[in-house]
Amino acid sequence: MMILLEAKRLLTGKKFMMEIDVTDRCNLHCSHCYHAGEVDDHEPSLEQWRAFFAQQRSKGVRCVLLVGGEPTLRWDVMAEALKQFSIVDVITNGTIKIPEDAGMRIFLSLDGDKMVNDRIRGAGSFKKALDNYHNDGRVIINMTLTAENYLETESLIQLALQNNFAGLTCNIITPNCGKSEPEKLLDPLIRHKIVELLHQLKRRYPRTLLLSRGMIQWYRYPDHRKKCYWRKHVVHFDSHFKSRYCFSDLDCSQCGCYAGASLSSRFFW
């Protein structure tokens, strides 16, 4: 289906993929979150969401990635997306279980074993996520790699295997434009070590690490402003339907986005 939609985009110029914040609210306070501090309590109503989804569908959108904040805090919006779009994916911290009959791909955010993950995401978050999604084949672990946790990648691959998850994906932490504290910026040497580790793990777990070799190489060179499919050919909106160019006001010269790597490597490598 994706190939047919991409062929149609090339012929018509209509974008078929959308990424959108369902809410700015979140029930965790992750130390690396670029979304912190953007909370707005005046959220659009379900009727407004329904109308917005219908408008985007009329423009050709068929595939949607729901993000936040924590999207499961607005299950009503997620359920409406399932009604209107052919493919719906969600990135969630796993603390609120998505119903088993919901036909969506679940990217479950975990950042290491219990000790490391809970240090980054909050006490009890690791156990809660696994209690909710043990043996759930809809799940792909979605890990954000930092200097603090990148050596935990193999342990999460093994966790995916133990829980019959679909696999594991990785983002490399991407700073906000002009907002990140200097000590949180990723050292180029650490990026190099991350890339080498991912190549090793791809050889060891070719079916479980859901990164192609092209995607891993894409991570090696962080500046993708001139050839990022995710930035150029996907529509992006915040939780109030305001257009943007990516998940947030991110520094694309230091990119480590899995979505950018997966789509751009598919079409440009």
C-alpha positions as protocol buffer text, in pm:
chain_id: "A"
residue {
  index: 1
  type: MET
  ca { x: 0 y: 0 z: 0 }
}
residue {
  index: 2
  type: MET
  ca { x: 279 y: 243 z: 90 }
}
residue {
  index: 3
  type: ILE
  ca { x: 441 y: 195 z: -250 }
}
residue {
  index: 4
  type: LEU
  ca { x: 114 y: 276 z: -426 }
}
residue {
  index: 5
  type: LEU
  ca { x: 61 y: 584 z: -210 }
}
residue {
  index: 6
  type: GLU
  ca { x: 415 y: 704 z: -281 }
}
residue {
  index: 7
  type: ALA
  ca { x: 363 y: 653 z: -655 }
}
residue {
  index: 8
  type: LYS
  ca { x: 45 y: 859 z: -632 }
}
residue {
  index: 9
  type: ARG
  ca { x: 232 y: 1133 z: -442 }
}
residue {
  index: 10
  type: LEU
  ca { x: 495 y: 1149 z: -713 }
}
residue {
  index: 11
  type: LEU
  ca { x: 225 y: 1184 z: -978 }
}
residue {
  index: 12
  type: THR
  ca { x: -3 y: 1431 z: -799 }
}
residue {
  index: 13
  type: GLY
  ca { x: 221 y: 1604 z: -545 }
}
residue {
  index: 14
  type: LYS
  ca { x: -30 y: 1527 z: -267 }
}
residue {
  index: 15
  type: LYS
  ca { x: 127 y: 1422 z: 63 }
}
residue {
  index: 16
  type: PHE
  ca { x: -25 y: 1109 z: 217 }
}
residue {
  index: 17
  type: MET
  ca { x: 148 y: 1100 z: 557 }
}
residue {
  index: 18
  type: MET
  ca { x: 75 y: 1313 z: 864 }
}
residue {
  index: 19
  type: GLU
  ca { x: 239 y: 1343 z: 1207 }
}
residue {
  index: 20
  type: ILE
  ca { x: 50 y: 1528 z: 1479 }
}
residue {
  index: 21
  type: ASP
  ca { x: 53 y: 1593 z: 1854 }
}
residue {
  index: 22
  type: VAL
  ca { x: -266 y: 1454 z: 2005 }
}
residue {
  index: 23
  type: THR
  ca { x: -206 y: 1648 z: 2327 }
}
residue {
  index: 24
  type: ASP
  ca { x: 68 y: 1848 z: 2495 }
}
residue {
  index: 25
  type: ARG
  ca { x: -4 y: 1680 z: 2828 }
}
residue {
  index: 26
  type: CYS
  ca { x: 198 y: 1387 z: 2959 }
}
residue {
  index: 27
  type: ASN
  ca { x: 191 y: 1179 z: 3277 }
}
residue {
  index: 28
  type: LEU
  ca { x: 570 y: 1133 z: 3280 }
}
residue {
  index: 29
  type: HIS
  ca { x: 859 y: 1380 z: 3293 }
}
residue {
  index: 30
  type: CYS
  ca { x: 1137 y: 1221 z: 3088 }
}
residue {
  index: 31
  type: SER
  ca { x: 1475 y: 1386 z: 3128 }
}
residue {
  index: 32
  type: HIS
  ca { x: 1546 y: 1402 z: 2751 }
}
residue {
  index: 33
  type: CYS
  ca { x: 1199 y: 1514 z: 2638 }
}
residue {
  index: 34
  type: TYR
  ca { x: 1201 y: 1799 z: 2383 }
}
residue {
  index: 35
  type: HIS
  ca { x: 830 y: 1855 z: 2442 }
}
residue {
  index: 36
  type: ALA
  ca { x: 852 y: 1961 z: 2807 }
}
residue {
  index: 37
  type: GLY
  ca { x: 718 y: 2306 z: 2887 }
}
residue {
  index: 38
  type: GLU
  ca { x: 477 y: 2323 z: 2591 }
}
residue {
  index: 39
  type: VAL
  ca { x: 163 y: 2231 z: 2790 }
}
residue {
  index: 40
  type: ASP
  ca { x: -162 y: 2410 z: 2701 }
}
residue {
  index: 41
  type: ASP
  ca { x: -480 y: 2312 z: 2886 }
}
residue {
  index: 42
  type: HIS
  ca { x: -712 y: 2452 z: 2617 }
}
residue {
  index: 43
  type: GLU
  ca { x: -729 y: 2148 z: 2391 }
}
residue {
  index: 44
  type: PRO
  ca { x: -944 y: 2117 z: 2079 }
}
residue {
  index: 45
  type: SER
  ca { x: -1271 y: 1930 z: 2125 }
}
residue {
  index: 46
  type: LEU
  ca { x: -1339 y: 1593 z: 1966 }
}
residue {
  index: 47
  type: GLU
  ca { x: -1566 y: 1767 z: 1715 }
}
residue {
  index: 48
  type: GLN
  ca { x: -1278 y: 1993 z: 1611 }
}
residue {
  index: 49
  type: TRP
  ca { x: -1049 y: 1691 z: 1577 }
}
residue {
  index: 50
  type: ARG
  ca { x: -1309 y: 1508 z: 1370 }
}
residue {
  index: 51
  type: ALA
  ca { x: -1338 y: 1801 z: 1131 }
}
residue {
  index: 52
  type: PHE
  ca { x: -961 y: 1843 z: 1107 }
}
residue {
  index: 53
  type: PHE
  ca { x: -907 y: 1474 z: 1030 }
}
residue {
  index: 54
  type: ALA
  ca { x: -1177 y: 1488 z: 763 }
}
residue {
  index: 55
  type: GLN
  ca { x: -1010 y: 1793 z: 609 }
}
residue {
  index: 56
  type: GLN
  ca { x: -671 y: 1620 z: 596 }
}
residue {
  index: 57
  type: ARG
  ca { x: -824 y: 1306 z: 451 }
}
residue {
  index: 58
  type: SER
  ca { x: -985 y: 1513 z: 176 }
}
residue {
  index: 59
  type: LYS
  ca { x: -636 y: 1642 z: 93 }
}
residue {
  index: 60
  type: GLY
  ca { x: -502 y: 1290 z: 48 }
}
residue {
  index: 61
  type: VAL
  ca { x: -370 y: 1193 z: 392 }
}
residue {
  index: 62
  type: ARG
  ca { x: -402 y: 819 z: 455 }
}
residue {
  index: 63
  type: CYS
  ca { x: -125 y: 738 z: 708 }
}
residue {
  index: 64
  type: VAL
  ca { x: -102 y: 904 z: 1048 }
}
residue {
  index: 65
  type: LEU
  ca { x: 153 y: 902 z: 1331 }
}
residue {
  index: 66
  type: LEU
  ca { x: 1 y: 1015 z: 1663 }
}
residue {
  index: 67
  type: VAL
  ca { x: 247 y: 1166 z: 1910 }
}
residue {
  index: 68
  type: GLY
  ca { x: 248 y: 1411 z: 2201 }
}
residue {
  index: 69
  type: GLY
  ca { x: 271 y: 1460 z: 2496 }
}
residue {
  index: 70
  type: GLU
  ca { x: 113 y: 1125 z: 2573 }
}
residue {
  index: 71
  type: PRO
  ca { x: -148 y: 1042 z: 2306 }
}
residue {
  index: 72
  type: THR
  ca { x: -337 y: 787 z: 2518 }
}
residue {
  index: 73
  type: LEU
  ca { x: -455 y: 1072 z: 2741 }
}
residue {
  index: 74
  type: ARG
  ca { x: -690 y: 1150 z: 2448 }
}
residue {
  index: 75
  type: TRP
  ca { x: -819 y: 807 z: 2351 }
}
residue {
  index: 76
  type: ASP
  ca { x: -1123 y: 975 z: 2193 }
}
residue {
  index: 77
  type: VAL
  ca { x: -895 y: 1143 z: 1938 }
}
residue {
  index: 78
  type: MET
  ca { x: -703 y: 821 z: 1873 }
}
residue {
  index: 79
  type: ALA
  ca { x: -1028 y: 630 z: 1816 }
}
residue {
  index: 80
  type: GLU
  ca { x: -1142 y: 894 z: 1568 }
}
residue {
  index: 81
  type: ALA
  ca { x: -813 y: 865 z: 1377 }
}
residue {
  index: 82
  type: LEU
  ca { x: -870 y: 490 z: 1346 }
}
residue {
  index: 83
  type: LYS
  ca { x: -1209 y: 560 z: 1190 }
}
residue {
  index: 84
  type: GLN
  ca { x: -1077 y: 802 z: 930 }
}
residue {
  index: 85
  type: PHE
  ca { x: -733 y: 676 z: 821 }
}
residue {
  index: 86
  type: SER
  ca { x: -605 y: 355 z: 667 }
}
residue {
  index: 87
  type: ILE
  ca { x: -282 y: 333 z: 869 }
}
residue {
  index: 88
  type: VAL
  ca { x: -247 y: 469 z: 1223 }
}
residue {
  index: 89
  type: ASP
  ca { x: 70 y: 446 z: 1434 }
}
residue {
  index: 90
  type: VAL
  ca { x: 123 y: 586 z: 1783 }
}
residue {
  index: 91
  type: ILE
  ca { x: 422 y: 664 z: 2003 }
}
residue {
  index: 92
  type: THR
  ca { x: 332 y: 601 z: 2368 }
}
residue {
  index: 93
  type: ASN
  ca { x: 506 y: 569 z: 2703 }
}
residue {
  index: 94
  type: GLY
  ca { x: 297 y: 260 z: 2775 }
}
residue {
  index: 95
  type: THR
  ca { x: 146 y: 370 z: 3105 }
}
residue {
  index: 96
  type: ILE
  ca { x: -210 y: 356 z: 2964 }
}
residue {
  index: 97
  type: LYS
  ca { x: -298 y: 41 z: 2774 }
}
residue {
  index: 98
  type: ILE
  ca { x: -437 y: 74 z: 2422 }
}
residue {
  index: 99
  type: PRO
  ca { x: -729 y: -167 z: 2371 }
}
residue {
  index: 100
  type: GLU
  ca { x: -627 y: -499 z: 2219 }
}
residue {
  index: 101
  type: ASP
  ca { x: -875 y: -462 z: 1932 }
}
residue {
  index: 102
  type: ALA
  ca { x: -726 y: -128 z: 1821 }
}
residue {
  index: 103
  type: GLY
  ca { x: -561 y: -192 z: 1486 }
}
residue {
  index: 104
  type: MET
  ca { x: -254 y: 27 z: 1515 }
}
residue {
  index: 105
  type: ARG
  ca { x: 120 y: -10 z: 1535 }
}
residue {
  index: 106
  type: ILE
  ca { x: 240 y: 83 z: 1884 }
}
residue {
  index: 107
  type: PHE
  ca { x: 585 y: 237 z: 1926 }
}
residue {
  index: 108
  type: LEU
  ca { x: 654 y: 181 z: 2295 }
}
residue {
  index: 109
  type: SER
  ca { x: 906 y: 426 z: 2439 }
}
residue {
  index: 110
  type: LEU
  ca { x: 1162 y: 250 z: 2661 }
}
residue {
  index: 111
  type: ASP
  ca { x: 1517 y: 366 z: 2719 }
}
residue {
  index: 112
  type: GLY
  ca { x: 1699 y: 80 z: 2889 }
}
residue {
  index: 113
  type: ASP
  ca { x: 1656 y: -186 z: 3154 }
}
residue {
  index: 114
  type: LYS
  ca { x: 1438 y: -114 z: 3457 }
}
residue {
  index: 115
  type: MET
  ca { x: 1701 y: 86 z: 3644 }
}
residue {
  index: 116
  type: VAL
  ca { x: 1816 y: 298 z: 3350 }
}
residue {
  index: 117
  type: ASN
  ca { x: 1468 y: 347 z: 3205 }
}
residue {
  index: 118
  type: ASP
  ca { x: 1316 y: 453 z: 3536 }
}
residue {
  index: 119
  type: ARG
  ca { x: 1602 y: 695 z: 3598 }
}
residue {
  index: 120
  type: ILE
  ca { x: 1519 y: 864 z: 3265 }
}
residue {
  index: 121
  type: ARG
  ca { x: 1140 y: 823 z: 3258 }
}
residue {
  index: 122
  type: GLY
  ca { x: 1034 y: 795 z: 3621 }
}
residue {
  index: 123
  type: ALA
  ca { x: 1002 y: 527 z: 3886 }
}
residue {
  index: 124
  type: GLY
  ca { x: 768 y: 243 z: 3793 }
}
residue {
  index: 125
  type: SER
  ca { x: 739 y: 335 z: 3425 }
}
residue {
  index: 126
  type: PHE
  ca { x: 925 y: 26 z: 3300 }
}
residue {
  index: 127
  type: LYS
  ca { x: 708 y: -224 z: 3491 }
}
residue {
  index: 128
  type: LYS
  ca { x: 387 y: -44 z: 3397 }
}
residue {
  index: 129
  type: ALA
  ca { x: 472 y: -54 z: 3027 }
}
residue {
  index: 130
  type: LEU
  ca { x: 556 y: -425 z: 3033 }
}
residue {
  index: 131
  type: ASP
  ca { x: 250 y: -510 z: 3242 }
}
residue {
  index: 132
  type: ASN
  ca { x: 35 y: -342 z: 2977 }
}
residue {
  index: 133
  type: TYR
  ca { x: 204 y: -482 z: 2667 }
}
residue {
  index: 134
  type: HIS
  ca { x: 359 y: -819 z: 2753 }
}
residue {
  index: 135
  type: ASN
  ca { x: 347 y: -1045 z: 2446 }
}
residue {
  index: 136
  type: ASP
  ca { x: 165 y: -781 z: 2240 }
}
residue {
  index: 137
  type: GLY
  ca { x: 268 y: -829 z: 1876 }
}
residue {
  index: 138
  type: ARG
  ca { x: 158 y: -476 z: 1785 }
}
residue {
  index: 139
  type: VAL
  ca { x: 452 y: -333 z: 1980 }
}
residue {
  index: 140
  type: ILE
  ca { x: 784 y: -202 z: 1854 }
}
residue {
  index: 141
  type: ILE
  ca { x: 1018 y: -74 z: 2125 }
}
residue {
  index: 142
  type: ASN
  ca { x: 1111 y: 286 z: 2047 }
}
residue {
  index: 143
  type: MET
  ca { x: 1440 y: 382 z: 2214 }
}
residue {
  index: 144
  type: THR
  ca { x: 1604 y: 726 z: 2231 }
}
residue {
  index: 145
  type: LEU
  ca { x: 1981 y: 685 z: 2234 }
}
residue {
  index: 146
  type: THR
  ca { x: 2189 y: 917 z: 2450 }
}
residue {
  index: 147
  type: ALA
  ca { x: 2536 y: 907 z: 2600 }
}
residue {
  index: 148
  type: GLU
  ca { x: 2372 y: 776 z: 2916 }
}
residue {
  index: 149
  type: ASN
  ca { x: 2190 y: 474 z: 2775 }
}
residue {
  index: 150
  type: TYR
  ca { x: 2313 y: 365 z: 2430 }
}
residue {
  index: 151
  type: LEU
  ca { x: 2491 y: 61 z: 2574 }
}
residue {
  index: 152
  type: GLU
  ca { x: 2147 y: -64 z: 2684 }
}
residue {
  index: 153
  type: THR
  ca { x: 2038 y: -122 z: 2323 }
}
residue {
  index: 154
  type: GLU
  ca { x: 2112 y: -494 z: 2315 }
}
residue {
  index: 155
  type: SER
  ca { x: 1924 y: -555 z: 2640 }
}
residue {
  index: 156
  type: LEU
  ca { x: 1613 y: -396 z: 2488 }
}
residue {
  index: 157
  type: ILE
  ca { x: 1650 y: -605 z: 2171 }
}
residue {
  index: 158
  type: GLN
  ca { x: 1649 y: -913 z: 2393 }
}
residue {
  index: 159
  type: LEU
  ca { x: 1347 y: -775 z: 2578 }
}
residue {
  index: 160
  type: ALA
  ca { x: 1165 y: -742 z: 2246 }
}
residue {
  index: 161
  type: LEU
  ca { x: 1244 y: -1106 z: 2167 }
}
residue {
  index: 162
  type: GLN
  ca { x: 1132 y: -1225 z: 2511 }
}
residue {
  index: 163
  type: ASN
  ca { x: 798 y: -1043 z: 2477 }
}
residue {
  index: 164
  type: ASN
  ca { x: 723 y: -1138 z: 2116 }
}
residue {
  index: 165
  type: PHE
  ca { x: 733 y: -773 z: 2013 }
}
residue {
  index: 166
  type: ALA
  ca { x: 775 y: -686 z: 1645 }
}
residue {
  index: 167
  type: GLY
  ca { x: 1124 y: -549 z: 1711 }
}
residue {
  index: 168
  type: LEU
  ca { x: 1315 y: -240 z: 1821 }
}
residue {
  index: 169
  type: THR
  ca { x: 1378 y: 98 z: 1662 }
}
residue {
  index: 170
  type: CYS
  ca { x: 1618 y: 369 z: 1775 }
}
residue {
  index: 171
  type: ASN
  ca { x: 1627 y: 746 z: 1762 }
}
residue {
  index: 172
  type: ILE
  ca { x: 1943 y: 938 z: 1843 }
}
residue {
  index: 173
  type: ILE
  ca { x: 1862 y: 1231 z: 2069 }
}
residue {
  index: 174
  type: THR
  ca { x: 1801 y: 1548 z: 1868 }
}
residue {
  index: 175
  type: PRO
  ca { x: 1829 y: 1888 z: 2042 }
}
residue {
  index: 176
  type: ASN
  ca { x: 1581 y: 2171 z: 2021 }
}
residue {
  index: 177
  type: CYS
  ca { x: 1696 y: 2476 z: 1826 }
}
residue {
  index: 178
  type: GLY
  ca { x: 1880 y: 2702 z: 2068 }
}
residue {
  index: 179
  type: LYS
  ca { x: 1710 y: 2548 z: 2373 }
}
residue {
  index: 180
  type: SER
  ca { x: 1921 y: 2249 z: 2471 }
}
residue {
  index: 181
  type: GLU
  ca { x: 2168 y: 2274 z: 2757 }
}
residue {
  index: 182
  type: PRO
  ca { x: 2528 y: 2227 z: 2634 }
}
residue {
  index: 183
  type: GLU
  ca { x: 2582 y: 1919 z: 2852 }
}
residue {
  index: 184
  type: LYS
  ca { x: 2287 y: 1744 z: 2683 }
}
residue {
  index: 185
  type: LEU
  ca { x: 2422 y: 1786 z: 2329 }
}
residue {
  index: 186
  type: LEU
  ca { x: 2555 y: 1460 z: 2186 }
}
residue {
  index: 187
  type: ASP
  ca { x: 2933 y: 1441 z: 2149 }
}
residue {
  index: 188
  type: PRO
  ca { x: 3033 y: 1347 z: 1790 }
}
residue {
  index: 189
  type: LEU
  ca { x: 3249 y: 1068 z: 1932 }
}
residue {
  index: 190
  type: ILE
  ca { x: 2945 y: 921 z: 2108 }
}
residue {
  index: 191
  type: ARG
  ca { x: 2746 y: 938 z: 1782 }
}
residue {
  index: 192
  type: HIS
  ca { x: 3025 y: 746 z: 1610 }
}
residue {
  index: 193
  type: LYS
  ca { x: 3020 y: 481 z: 1885 }
}
residue {
  index: 194
  type: ILE
  ca { x: 2641 y: 455 z: 1857 }
}
residue {
  index: 195
  type: VAL
  ca { x: 2658 y: 401 z: 1481 }
}
residue {
  index: 196
  type: GLU
  ca { x: 2926 y: 133 z: 1515 }
}
residue {
  index: 197
  type: LEU
  ca { x: 2724 y: -42 z: 1786 }
}
residue {
  index: 198
  type: LEU
  ca { x: 2410 y: -38 z: 1568 }
}
residue {
  index: 199
  type: HIS
  ca { x: 2602 y: -198 z: 1281 }
}
residue {
  index: 200
  type: GLN
  ca { x: 2721 y: -472 z: 1517 }
}
residue {
  index: 201
  type: LEU
  ca { x: 2371 y: -532 z: 1653 }
}
residue {
  index: 202
  type: LYS
  ca { x: 2224 y: -540 z: 1303 }
}
residue {
  index: 203
  type: ARG
  ca { x: 2456 y: -827 z: 1217 }
}
residue {
  index: 204
  type: ARG
  ca { x: 2363 y: -1003 z: 1541 }
}
residue {
  index: 205
  type: TYR
  ca { x: 1986 y: -940 z: 1531 }
}
residue {
  index: 206
  type: PRO
  ca { x: 1900 y: -874 z: 1165 }
}
residue {
  index: 207
  type: ARG
  ca { x: 1526 y: -931 z: 1203 }
}
residue {
  index: 208
  type: THR
  ca { x: 1472 y: -768 z: 1542 }
}
residue {
  index: 209
  type: LEU
  ca { x: 1668 y: -444 z: 1505 }
}
residue {
  index: 210
  type: LEU
  ca { x: 1437 y: -266 z: 1264 }
}
residue {
  index: 211
  type: LEU
  ca { x: 1701 y: -40 z: 1110 }
}
residue {
  index: 212
  type: SER
  ca { x: 1839 y: -104 z: 765 }
}
residue {
  index: 213
  type: ARG
  ca { x: 2209 y: -53 z: 700 }
}
residue {
  index: 214
  type: GLY
  ca { x: 2117 y: 256 z: 501 }
}
residue {
  index: 215
  type: MET
  ca { x: 1931 y: 397 z: 800 }
}
residue {
  index: 216
  type: ILE
  ca { x: 2227 y: 336 z: 1028 }
}
residue {
  index: 217
  type: GLN
  ca { x: 2455 y: 516 z: 783 }
}
residue {
  index: 218
  type: TRP
  ca { x: 2200 y: 800 z: 769 }
}
residue {
  index: 219
  type: TYR
  ca { x: 2256 y: 840 z: 1144 }
}
residue {
  index: 220
  type: ARG
  ca { x: 2630 y: 872 z: 1091 }
}
residue {
  index: 221
  type: TYR
  ca { x: 2591 y: 1214 z: 924 }
}
residue {
  index: 222
  type: PRO
  ca { x: 2355 y: 1427 z: 1136 }
}
residue {
  index: 223
  type: ASP
  ca { x: 2274 y: 1717 z: 900 }
}
residue {
  index: 224
  type: HIS
  ca { x: 1981 y: 1612 z: 681 }
}
residue {
  index: 225
  type: ARG
  ca { x: 1816 y: 1945 z: 607 }
}
residue {
  index: 226
  type: LYS
  ca { x: 1867 y: 1914 z: 231 }
}
residue {
  index: 227
  type: LYS
  ca { x: 1740 y: 1559 z: 179 }
}
residue {
  index: 228
  type: CYS
  ca { x: 1494 y: 1457 z: 448 }
}
residue {
  index: 229
  type: TYR
  ca { x: 1178 y: 1293 z: 315 }
}
residue {
  index: 230
  type: TRP
  ca { x: 1014 y: 1325 z: 658 }
}
residue {
  index: 231
  type: ARG
  ca { x: 1063 y: 1702 z: 659 }
}
residue {
  index: 232
  type: LYS
  ca { x: 974 y: 1769 z: 293 }
}
residue {
  index: 233
  type: HIS
  ca { x: 701 y: 1520 z: 207 }
}
residue {
  index: 234
  type: VAL
  ca { x: 508 y: 1462 z: 531 }
}
residue {
  index: 235
  type: VAL
  ca { x: 263 y: 1709 z: 687 }
}
residue {
  index: 236
  type: HIS
  ca { x: 324 y: 1796 z: 1053 }
}
residue {
  index: 237
  type: PHE
  ca { x: 97 y: 1966 z: 1306 }
}
residue {
  index: 238
  type: ASP
  ca { x: 102 y: 2056 z: 1674 }
}
residue {
  index: 239
  type: SER
  ca { x: -191 y: 1985 z: 1907 }
}
residue {
  index: 240
  type: HIS
  ca { x: -374 y: 2297 z: 1785 }
}
residue {
  index: 241
  type: PHE
  ca { x: -340 y: 2210 z: 1414 }
}
residue {
  index: 242
  type: LYS
  ca { x: -60 y: 2460 z: 1355 }
}
residue {
  index: 243
  type: SER
  ca { x: 176 y: 2349 z: 1078 }
}
residue {
  index: 244
  type: ARG
  ca { x: 542 y: 2279 z: 1154 }
}
residue {
  index: 245
  type: TYR
  ca { x: 831 y: 2096 z: 983 }
}
residue {
  index: 246
  type: CYS
  ca { x: 898 y: 1809 z: 1227 }
}
residue {
  index: 247
  type: PHE
  ca { x: 803 y: 1681 z: 1572 }
}
residue {
  index: 248
  type: SER
  ca { x: 902 y: 2009 z: 1734 }
}
residue {
  index: 249
  type: ASP
  ca { x: 1138 y: 2301 z: 1673 }
}
residue {
  index: 250
  type: LEU
  ca { x: 1425 y: 2056 z: 1638 }
}
residue {
  index: 251
  type: ASP
  ca { x: 1781 y: 2124 z: 1524 }
}
residue {
  index: 252
  type: CYS
  ca { x: 1790 y: 1933 z: 1194 }
}
residue {
  index: 253
  type: SER
  ca { x: 2166 y: 1981 z: 1171 }
}
residue {
  index: 254
  type: GLN
  ca { x: 2191 y: 1734 z: 1463 }
}
residue {
  index: 255
  type: CYS
  ca { x: 1915 y: 1495 z: 1354 }
}
residue {
  index: 256
  type: GLY
  ca { x: 1868 y: 1144 z: 1489 }
}
residue {
  index: 257
  type: CYS
  ca { x: 1504 y: 1087 z: 1394 }
}
residue {
  index: 258
  type: TYR
  ca { x: 1397 y: 729 z: 1319 }
}
residue {
  index: 259
  type: ALA
  ca { x: 1112 y: 847 z: 1095 }
}
residue {
  index: 260
  type: GLY
  ca { x: 1352 y: 1061 z: 896 }
}
residue {
  index: 261
  type: ALA
  ca { x: 1600 y: 775 z: 868 }
}
residue {
  index: 262
  type: SER
  ca { x: 1342 y: 515 z: 764 }
}
residue {
  index: 263
  type: LEU
  ca { x: 1174 y: 725 z: 495 }
}
residue {
  index: 264
  type: SER
  ca { x: 1477 y: 913 z: 365 }
}
residue {
  index: 265
  type: SER
  ca { x: 1692 y: 601 z: 338 }
}
residue {
  index: 266
  type: ARG
  ca { x: 1408 y: 424 z: 157 }
}
residue {
  index: 267
  type: PHE
  ca { x: 1383 y: 689 z: -111 }
}
residue {
  index: 268
  type: PHE
  ca { x: 1731 y: 842 z: -126 }
}
residue {
  index: 269
  type: TRP
  ca { x: 1984 y: 564 z: -61 }
}
